[in-house]
Amino acid sequence: MTTIEAIIHYAYFVMAGIIGLLLLKGLFKREKRQGLVYDIVYAYCIIPFLLRVLYIK
């Protein structure tokens, strides 16, 4: 059971890293909606993924 837990745990962190990278890419390659409000929304979405990848809760 602990092996399955470890696999799920690592899969979760890999998925969080991938989603975080996709959000970062979207932040810097935007052609539309380039206002400050959208920057804040992107940062608000990116921060939880970065915290999970860095093992900070």
Steps between C-alpha positions, in 0.01 A plus 500: 500500500784741573644435154175606338491809724853594394416456132192719535700757698769529233244503218325789674821701520584429137155614391525811719837582343370455147193715562714765670737511202210529258360789701840671505530457124154648455592793722794609287357420154167681520390704205157589636400612848830654602371717785614509860185323619580200279856494636359480853261222401782300337718546809212391723463183292873425470597540867324185634665284233844642575450448873405137443800437278730656760337285776368806683143468628 
